[in-house]
């Protein structure tokens, strides 16, 4: 039944509405960054739940540090909160280091249920398709699982072997 449904639902006029529905359902479930992600609102909600000035916070998939920076800003200079930024991509790690955020620790690894090495799937932004057909920001989010969103199928992905840690072993 699935191949028949896929053949019908993946026809050209239905792909975009289904992709929007997929994004909406993921967004309301809190999965991934999603389109229209409001980093300020998310950091604001997180800051309301930090009750200790010396709390330890994890920013898993820190990317360019936007969330950590916003959270530390909201907590203010009196906070002794420590932020562990988990980021497996070398380029993003260098951006995080250049921010020089106070009380942050960059963990050069992805997070999963088992330590070791794993393949990280990253959108190839230099591919001809991506260069001529820009994607929304959410689509650049790397994943330890090959992403199957319909709107990403025509784009090339790069496999990068990265270090993987578990949070409970930190």
Secondary structure by P-SEA (a helix, b strand, c coil): caaaaaaaaaccccaaaaaaaaaaaaaaacccccccccaaaaaaaaaaaccccbbbbbbcccccaaaaaaaaaaacccccbbbbbbbccaaaaaaaaaacccccccccccccccccbbbbbbbccccaaaaaccccccccccccccccccccccbbbbbbbbbbbbcccc
